[in-house]
Every structure is written in structure tokens, then in C-alpha cells.
Amino acid sequence: MERRPREISTTGFLAVRPLPPPSIFTGSQRLSDRHTRLLRCSAESSPTHRRRQQRVAWSAMPAAVELLMRVVLENYQGVHETHIDRFNGIRQFVGGTKRPPRGTLLVMHGVNPRGAWDPRLEGVAKAFAAIGFRVLMPNIASLQRLEVGLRGVEEMEAVVDALTEVVGDASDQTLSVFGASLSGAMALVAASRPRMQHRVRAICVVGGFASTSTVSRKIMLMPPGSDDYGRNVLFYNFVEMALGPNEALKEALYHAVLDNHLLRRGTPDEQLPRYLAQVPPEVGALYWRLQNDVAFRLEIAEQVTAQTAELMRALSPVEFLRTLRCRKVVLVHGQADEVVPSCEAELLYEEMRKVGIDAELCKTHLLGHGDKMLPRQPLHRIATDVFQLVAAWASFIEAATLPVAPATPARVLEKAR
């Protein structure tokens, strides 16, 4: 799930904070062998990942280096924003160059109350525009309302369908997609649908997952004190299935999500304590039990899972890989991700390779769940992580860039006159 970090020193997409100790997953469940293996994998790179050779898109490396530097330094000089008045509003970013754009890129925001005005994704959009892409940031209304459901996939499909006709690349009416967390997973699902199969050139997913059901269970198993953004978003959507209607509890969960996302916790602007002071004590007691009682959480999760099995499957990218036709999928995942374990990306990568999808996976210590990390690693390890992250973005840039049409010889132009 999309979240804001709790400790932050910049306002950009990749906000600096210290590397937390690795979390440990415990517990078991009756799942397929594939998902059981997923649940048991650690946050460290598997031998399979270490052995894998990464093809480097050298031609796009300069652009990828510039992209990384612009994101880190928040330098978006020369980028201009316009607005497309369609759907719930589409932000468009273009660079100052007079050259034709490399291609069209959709940057999809995650589940957060600011939608397309999330400053983290705005920084990514501006950085891609600065290196030559036409970048569009649609506002997905259901995700802005914190809804987890198929409506988000349908909105994405409608956006891609319309934009490929309005501002898609004239040569082949295609565009590429950058998505974070749930929006990245939804983008993979949407791109696998028949109308979208040949309209999406490449997809980059940061902090994504393979299976909605398994990642939801892992979120519920996280100990008290761990990041609660994803957990509270899930409770906000589904807790009433297990506990019955409770608008006061949902409102408390909504305040908790906003306080986390807007970094208000521990500040005079924090809203949750004020709200809990105004409602009956049993509402606050139930809210804190959801936060601190792992066994109670799992009991709730089991009841919800029984009622949402079809929805969970419909939102799981791993279920739709055989109909995904884009040229390239690049998965980027933080080793220290507190919300979506990095082994989810490992499973998704392995399943993509099995069905012949041209996929690449970059697991890095430089990211959490979309947040920039300062890893406690030797300098050579940090340098390796930087190179791997740049190489992953170069691979995506190469796939998302339209081929340059061959120049028409001057003598042919002369005859045409």
C-alpha cells in the first residue's frame, strides 16, 4: 500500500530516513506451494536473485543517471506543467527541450488522500519529463478515496484507453506506465486486459506485489510499532465485513491514515487523538485493539478473506501474467520495505519469467516502500546498489522510448518538391 514515511528530512518522493532493522515474518497458513515459499522467503536477496545476470541498457544509462540525480536533488528546472480537464483532472509535464518526446509516460499515484498531488510521485513525474518524456499524472478518484477494489483498475483502463487516442504516440498509439505499490499492481492487471494489451509499451512498478491475499496477511502479521499505513487502509475498506457497520471506527481509521500520510503524528496537527476524545470509549478501545492485538487482527483477516476471495484474486497481478503483452516490466523493490516484503517482487519476477515476459528485478537497500534510505552498508555495497537501480531505470527508459524514425534523404525531399 502507498504510504508516507514517519521520519523524513525532505519533501521529495524519495524521502531520507535511517534504515530500520529488518522485520521478521512468522506464522504459517494453508496456501499453494508457490505462496508458502513466498511467505517463508527473507528480506535478503535469494540465491536465485544473486545469480541472475542483469542486461544493462547502456544507451539509456546517461538518461537514467540524470533521472536519479534529479529525483535525489529535486532539480526539475525547465519542466512545465499544464492541465488536461478530463476524468478527475490530469496533470501533464513536459521538459523545456524542443526535441520530440521520447514517449508518453503515465505516472499512477497510489492509495493516498492527495491523489495526483502527492509530492513524491510529482517529483518522479517531473524528473521523467526533464529527461524527455511527455508525462501524464491522472487522478484516480477511487484511490484518492482510499478504496481498494476493481474500480481503480477500471479507472486506469479508461484513462489509458482515452489517452492513447488523445495524446498517445502517433506512430503506434502506445504509452508506458510508472506505478507505485497498489497502483503498480493495478496497472499490471489493467494492462493484461484485451483492450489494453497492445497499448502499453512498458511498465515500471516500485514496491509492488504478486498476490493481494498473501501480502494482506503479511501486513496483518506485522508487530505493533511497525508502519501501519497499509494495515489501516485495509481495515478502512474491509473491517465492517467482520465487525458489522461502525462509522465511528472507520472515521478513526481514516484519521490515522491521514496523520500517517501527512506526517502529523506527534505534532500539534495530529487529528486522531482529538477524534478519539470525542467518541465513545469503546471506539478507541476497538481501534487500539486492531493496532496492538495481532491474534485479533488475524481473526478479522480470516473472516474478511472468506468474503473477498474473488476480489483478492482479481487484484493479484500473478493471476493475469499470461495475457500481459507489454515489451518490458521492471520491478524495483526496497529490501527494507516495511509494507510489502521484497520477496513478493521476487515471486512476481519468477512467475513473469516462466510465462516469457521480458522482466527485470532490482532489489535495493536504497529504498523502503518508495522512500529513499541511507543504508548501513559499506561504500562498495552502496555503489553497487546505485548502479543496479540506475541500470533498472535505464532498462525501463529504453523500453519506453519510441524508436527514432530514419531520416529522409535530402534527394528524396528534393524530388518531392
C-alpha positions as CSV (number, residue, x, y, z in Angstrom):
1,M,0.0,0.0,0.0
2,E,1.1,3.5,-0.6
3,R,2.3,5.4,2.4
4,R,4.3,8.3,3.7
5,P,7.3,7.6,5.9
6,R,7.2,8.5,9.6
7,E,10.6,10.1,9.7
8,I,11.5,12.4,6.9
9,S,14.0,15.1,6.1
10,T,13.0,16.2,2.6
11,T,9.7,16.6,0.8
12,G,10.5,14.6,-2.3
13,F,9.3,11.2,-3.5
14,L,12.4,9.5,-2.0
15,A,12.5,11.0,1.5
16,V,15.6,10.3,3.6
17,R,15.3,8.3,6.8
18,P,17.5,5.8,8.6
19,L,17.4,2.2,7.8
20,P,15.3,0.2,10.3
21,P,16.3,-3.2,11.5
22,P,14.9,-5.9,9.2
23,S,11.4,-7.2,10.2
24,I,10.9,-11.0,10.7
25,F,7.9,-12.7,9.4
26,T,6.4,-15.5,11.5
27,G,3.4,-17.6,11.1
28,S,2.0,-20.2,8.7
29,Q,-1.1,-20.8,6.6
30,R,-2.5,-23.3,4.1
31,L,-1.7,-21.9,0.7
32,S,-0.3,-23.2,-2.5
33,D,3.4,-24.2,-2.6
34,R,4.1,-21.0,-4.5
35,H,2.6,-18.8,-1.8
36,T,4.1,-20.9,1.0
37,R,7.5,-20.3,-0.5
38,L,6.8,-16.7,-0.8
39,L,5.8,-16.3,2.9
40,R,9.0,-18.1,4.0
41,C,11.4,-16.0,2.0
42,S,13.5,-13.4,3.8
43,A,14.0,-9.8,3.1
44,E,17.5,-10.5,1.8
45,S,18.2,-11.4,-1.8
46,S,17.7,-15.1,-2.6
47,P,20.5,-17.1,-4.3
48,T,18.4,-17.0,-7.5
49,H,18.4,-13.3,-7.4
50,R,22.2,-13.1,-6.8
51,R,23.0,-15.4,-9.6
52,R,20.8,-13.6,-12.1
53,Q,22.6,-11.6,-14.7
54,Q,21.1,-8.2,-15.4
55,R,21.3,-6.9,-19.0
56,V,22.4,-3.3,-18.9
57,A,20.7,-0.9,-21.3
58,W,23.9,1.2,-21.9
59,S,22.3,3.5,-24.4
60,A,19.8,4.7,-21.8
61,M,22.3,4.9,-18.9
62,P,23.0,8.7,-19.2
63,A,19.3,9.4,-19.0
64,A,18.9,7.1,-16.1
65,V,21.7,8.8,-14.2
66,E,20.1,12.2,-14.9
67,L,16.8,10.8,-13.7
68,L,18.2,9.6,-10.4
69,M,20.1,12.9,-9.8
70,R,17.0,15.0,-10.5
71,V,14.9,12.9,-8.1
72,V,17.5,13.0,-5.4
73,L,18.3,16.7,-5.7
74,E,14.7,17.7,-6.6
75,N,16.0,19.6,-9.6
76,Y,13.2,19.9,-12.2
77,Q,14.4,23.1,-13.9
78,G,12.8,23.6,-17.3
79,V,9.8,21.4,-16.7
80,H,6.4,22.9,-17.4
81,E,3.0,21.8,-16.2
82,T,-0.3,22.0,-17.9
83,H,-3.7,20.6,-17.1
84,I,-6.0,18.3,-19.1
85,D,-9.6,18.7,-18.0
86,R,-10.7,15.1,-18.3
87,F,-11.7,12.4,-15.8
88,N,-10.8,13.9,-12.4
89,G,-8.1,16.1,-13.7
90,I,-4.8,15.0,-15.5
91,R,-1.6,16.8,-14.8
92,Q,0.8,17.0,-17.8
93,F,4.5,17.7,-17.5
94,V,6.9,18.4,-20.4
95,G,10.6,19.4,-20.5
96,G,12.0,22.6,-22.0
97,T,13.6,20.8,-24.9
98,K,12.3,21.4,-28.5
99,R,13.0,17.8,-29.5
100,P,10.1,15.4,-29.9
101,P,9.3,13.5,-26.6
102,R,10.9,10.1,-26.0
103,G,7.5,8.7,-25.5
104,T,4.4,9.2,-23.3
105,L,4.5,8.0,-19.7
106,L,1.6,7.7,-17.2
107,V,2.7,8.1,-13.6
108,M,0.0,6.5,-11.4
109,H,-0.4,7.6,-7.8
110,G,-1.1,5.1,-5.1
111,V,-3.8,4.8,-2.4
112,N,-3.4,8.2,-0.7
113,P,-5.7,11.2,0.0
114,R,-3.7,13.6,-2.1
115,G,-4.1,11.6,-5.3
116,A,-2.1,13.0,-8.2
117,W,-1.0,15.9,-6.0
118,D,1.2,13.6,-3.9
119,P,4.6,15.4,-3.9
120,R,6.6,12.1,-4.0
121,L,5.1,11.0,-7.3
122,E,5.1,14.6,-8.6
123,G,8.9,14.6,-8.3
124,V,9.2,11.4,-10.3
125,A,6.9,12.8,-13.0
126,K,8.9,16.0,-13.3
127,A,12.2,14.0,-13.4
128,F,10.9,11.9,-16.3
129,A,9.7,15.0,-18.1
130,A,13.1,16.6,-17.6
131,I,14.8,13.7,-19.4
132,G,12.5,14.0,-22.4
133,F,9.2,12.2,-21.7
134,R,5.7,13.6,-22.0
135,V,4.4,12.7,-18.6
136,L,0.7,12.5,-17.5
137,M,-0.5,12.1,-14.0
138,P,-4.2,11.2,-13.9
139,N,-6.1,11.5,-10.6
140,I,-7.6,8.1,-9.9
141,A,-10.6,9.1,-7.7
142,S,-11.2,5.7,-6.1
143,L,-7.6,5.5,-4.9
144,Q,-7.7,9.1,-3.6
145,R,-10.8,8.0,-1.6
146,L,-8.6,5.1,-0.2
147,E,-10.8,2.5,-1.9
148,V,-9.3,-1.0,-2.6
149,G,-11.3,-2.6,-5.3
150,L,-11.7,-3.2,-9.0
151,R,-13.0,0.4,-9.6
152,G,-9.4,1.5,-9.5
153,V,-8.4,-0.9,-12.3
154,E,-11.4,0.2,-14.4
155,E,-10.5,3.8,-13.9
156,M,-6.9,3.1,-15.0
157,E,-8.1,1.2,-18.0
158,A,-10.4,4.1,-19.0
159,V,-7.6,6.6,-18.7
160,V,-5.2,4.5,-20.8
161,D,-7.9,3.9,-23.4
162,A,-8.7,7.6,-23.8
163,L,-5.2,9.0,-23.5
164,T,-3.7,6.7,-26.1
165,E,-6.1,8.2,-28.6
166,V,-5.8,11.8,-27.4
167,V,-2.1,12.2,-26.6
168,G,-0.6,8.8,-27.2
169,D,2.4,8.5,-29.5
170,A,1.1,8.9,-33.0
171,S,3.2,6.2,-34.5
172,D,1.7,3.3,-32.6
173,Q,-0.8,4.8,-30.1
174,T,1.1,3.4,-27.1
175,L,2.3,4.7,-23.8
176,S,4.2,3.4,-20.7
177,V,3.3,3.3,-17.1
178,F,5.1,4.0,-13.8
179,G,3.1,2.8,-10.7
180,A,3.9,2.6,-7.0
181,S,2.6,-0.2,-4.7
182,L,-1.1,-0.9,-5.3
183,S,-1.3,1.3,-8.3
184,G,1.5,-0.6,-9.9
185,A,-0.2,-3.9,-9.3
186,M,-3.5,-2.5,-10.7
187,A,-1.6,-1.2,-13.7
188,L,-0.3,-4.8,-14.4
189,V,-3.9,-6.1,-14.1
190,A,-5.3,-3.4,-16.4
191,A,-2.6,-3.9,-19.0
192,S,-3.4,-7.6,-19.2
193,R,-7.0,-6.9,-20.3
194,P,-7.8,-7.4,-24.0
195,R,-8.2,-3.7,-24.9
196,M,-5.0,-2.7,-23.2
197,Q,-2.7,-5.5,-24.3
198,H,-1.1,-3.6,-27.2
199,R,-1.4,-0.1,-25.8
200,V,1.1,-0.3,-23.0
201,R,4.8,-0.4,-24.1
202,A,6.5,-0.8,-20.7
203,I,5.6,-0.8,-17.0
204,C,7.8,0.1,-14.0
205,V,6.4,-1.0,-10.6
206,V,8.0,0.3,-7.3
207,G,7.1,-1.6,-4.2
208,G,4.6,-3.9,-5.9
209,F,3.3,-7.4,-5.1
210,A,2.3,-10.6,-6.7
211,S,-0.7,-11.7,-4.6
212,T,-3.2,-9.5,-2.8
213,S,-4.2,-12.2,-0.3
214,T,-0.7,-13.1,0.8
215,V,0.5,-9.5,1.1
216,S,-2.6,-8.6,3.1
217,R,-1.9,-11.4,5.6
218,K,1.7,-10.3,6.0
219,I,0.5,-6.8,6.7
220,M,-1.8,-8.1,9.4
221,L,1.1,-10.1,11.0
222,M,3.3,-7.1,11.4
223,P,4.1,-6.4,15.1
224,P,2.8,-3.3,16.9
225,G,5.0,-0.3,16.2
226,S,5.6,-1.2,12.6
227,D,4.3,1.0,9.8
228,D,0.5,0.8,9.9
229,Y,-0.4,2.7,6.7
230,G,-1.3,-0.4,4.7
231,R,-3.0,-2.1,7.6
232,N,-5.2,0.8,8.3
233,V,-6.1,1.2,4.6
234,L,-7.2,-2.4,4.6
235,F,-9.2,-2.1,7.8
236,Y,-10.8,1.1,6.4
237,N,-12.1,-0.9,3.4
238,F,-13.0,-4.2,4.9
239,V,-13.2,-4.3,8.8
240,E,-17.0,-3.8,8.7
241,M,-17.3,-7.2,6.9
242,A,-16.1,-8.8,10.1
243,L,-17.4,-6.4,12.8
244,G,-20.5,-5.0,11.3
245,P,-21.3,-1.3,10.5
246,N,-19.2,1.1,12.6
247,E,-18.9,4.5,11.0
248,A,-17.0,5.9,14.1
249,L,-14.3,3.2,13.8
250,K,-14.0,3.9,10.1
251,E,-13.6,7.6,10.8
252,A,-10.9,6.8,13.3
253,L,-9.0,4.7,10.8
254,Y,-9.3,7.5,8.2
255,H,-7.8,10.0,10.6
256,A,-5.0,7.5,11.3
257,V,-4.2,7.1,7.6
258,L,-4.2,10.9,7.1
259,D,-2.0,11.5,10.1
260,N,0.5,9.0,8.8
261,H,0.4,10.2,5.2
262,L,0.7,13.9,6.1
263,L,3.4,13.3,8.8
264,R,1.2,14.8,11.5
265,R,1.9,12.2,14.2
266,G,3.5,13.6,17.3
267,T,2.7,17.2,16.1
268,P,0.0,19.7,17.2
269,D,-1.8,19.0,14.0
270,E,-2.4,15.3,14.7
271,Q,-6.1,14.6,14.4
272,L,-6.7,11.0,15.7
273,P,-6.3,11.8,19.4
274,R,-8.7,14.7,19.1
275,Y,-11.3,12.5,17.3
276,L,-11.0,9.6,19.8
277,A,-11.6,12.0,22.7
278,Q,-15.0,12.9,21.1
279,V,-16.4,9.4,20.5
280,P,-17.5,6.7,23.0
281,P,-14.5,4.9,24.7
282,E,-15.3,1.6,23.1
283,V,-14.5,3.1,19.7
284,G,-11.0,4.0,20.9
285,A,-10.6,0.6,22.6
286,L,-11.5,-1.2,19.4
287,Y,-9.2,0.9,17.3
288,W,-6.2,0.2,19.6
289,R,-7.0,-3.5,19.7
290,L,-6.8,-3.6,16.0
291,Q,-3.4,-1.9,16.2
292,N,-1.9,-4.0,19.0
293,D,-3.6,-7.4,19.1
294,V,-2.1,-9.5,16.3
295,A,-4.2,-12.5,17.0
296,F,-7.4,-10.4,16.9
297,R,-6.2,-8.9,13.6
298,L,-5.7,-12.4,12.1
299,E,-9.2,-13.4,13.2
300,I,-10.6,-10.3,11.4
301,A,-8.5,-11.1,8.4
302,E,-9.7,-14.7,8.1
303,Q,-13.3,-13.5,8.1
304,V,-12.7,-10.8,5.5
305,T,-10.7,-13.2,3.3
306,A,-13.6,-15.7,3.2
307,Q,-15.8,-12.9,1.8
308,T,-13.4,-11.3,-0.6
309,A,-11.5,-14.2,-2.1
310,E,-12.7,-13.4,-5.7
311,L,-11.8,-9.7,-5.3
312,M,-8.3,-10.6,-3.9
313,R,-7.7,-12.8,-6.9
314,A,-8.9,-10.1,-9.3
315,L,-6.4,-7.6,-7.9
316,S,-3.4,-10.0,-7.9
317,P,-1.1,-9.5,-10.9
318,V,0.3,-13.0,-10.7
319,E,-3.1,-14.3,-11.8
320,F,-3.1,-12.4,-15.2
321,L,0.5,-12.7,-16.4
322,R,-0.3,-14.9,-19.4
323,T,-2.3,-12.1,-21.1
324,L,0.3,-9.4,-20.4
325,R,1.8,-8.2,-23.7
326,C,4.0,-5.1,-22.9
327,R,7.6,-5.1,-24.1
328,K,9.2,-4.8,-20.7
329,V,8.3,-4.9,-17.0
330,V,10.8,-3.5,-14.5
331,L,10.2,-4.3,-10.8
332,V,12.0,-2.1,-8.2
333,H,11.7,-3.1,-4.6
334,G,13.3,-1.9,-1.3
335,Q,15.0,-4.6,0.8
336,A,13.8,-2.8,3.9
337,D,10.2,-2.3,2.7
338,E,8.1,-2.4,5.9
339,V,4.8,-2.6,4.0
340,V,5.3,-5.0,1.1
341,P,8.0,-7.6,1.7
342,S,10.6,-7.7,-1.1
343,C,10.0,-11.5,-1.6
344,E,6.7,-10.5,-3.2
345,A,8.6,-8.9,-6.0
346,E,10.9,-11.9,-6.3
347,L,7.9,-14.2,-6.7
348,L,6.3,-11.9,-9.3
349,Y,9.5,-11.7,-11.3
350,E,9.9,-15.5,-11.3
351,E,6.3,-16.0,-12.4
352,M,6.8,-13.5,-15.2
353,R,9.9,-15.2,-16.5
354,K,8.1,-18.5,-16.5
355,V,5.5,-17.2,-19.0
356,G,8.0,-15.5,-21.2
357,I,7.6,-11.8,-20.1
358,D,10.7,-9.7,-20.5
359,A,11.1,-8.7,-16.9
360,E,13.8,-7.3,-14.7
361,L,14.0,-7.1,-10.9
362,C,16.1,-4.7,-8.8
363,K,16.0,-5.2,-5.1
364,T,17.9,-2.4,-3.4
365,H,18.9,-1.2,0.0
366,L,18.4,2.4,-1.2
367,L,14.6,2.2,-0.9
368,G,12.0,1.4,1.7
369,H,8.4,1.4,0.5
370,G,9.2,4.1,-2.1
371,D,11.2,6.1,0.4
372,K,14.9,6.8,0.0
373,M,17.1,5.0,2.5
374,L,20.5,5.7,4.0
375,P,21.7,2.1,4.3
376,R,24.2,1.0,6.9
377,Q,26.3,-0.7,4.3
378,P,29.9,-0.5,3.2
379,L,30.6,2.1,0.5
380,H,31.1,-0.5,-2.2
381,R,27.7,-2.1,-1.4
382,I,26.1,1.3,-1.7
383,A,27.8,1.9,-5.0
384,T,26.6,-1.5,-6.3
385,D,23.0,-0.6,-5.2
386,V,23.2,2.7,-7.0
387,F,24.4,1.1,-10.2
388,Q,21.7,-1.6,-10.1
389,L,19.0,1.0,-9.5
390,V,20.3,3.2,-12.4
391,A,20.5,0.1,-14.6
392,A,16.9,-0.9,-13.8
393,W,15.7,2.6,-14.7
394,A,17.8,2.6,-17.9
395,S,16.1,-0.7,-18.9
396,F,12.7,0.9,-18.4
397,I,13.7,4.1,-20.2
398,E,15.0,2.1,-23.2
399,A,11.7,0.1,-23.5
400,A,9.5,3.2,-23.0
401,T,11.4,5.3,-25.6
402,L,9.9,5.2,-29.1
403,P,12.2,4.2,-31.9
404,V,13.6,7.1,-33.9
405,A,12.3,7.2,-37.4
406,P,15.1,7.1,-40.1
407,A,15.9,10.4,-41.6
408,T,14.6,11.0,-45.1
409,P,17.5,11.5,-47.6
410,A,17.7,15.1,-48.9
411,R,17.5,14.0,-52.6
412,V,14.1,12.3,-51.9
413,L,12.8,15.5,-50.3
414,E,14.1,17.5,-53.3
415,K,12.2,15.2,-55.7
416,A,9.0,15.6,-53.6
417,R,9.2,19.3,-54.1
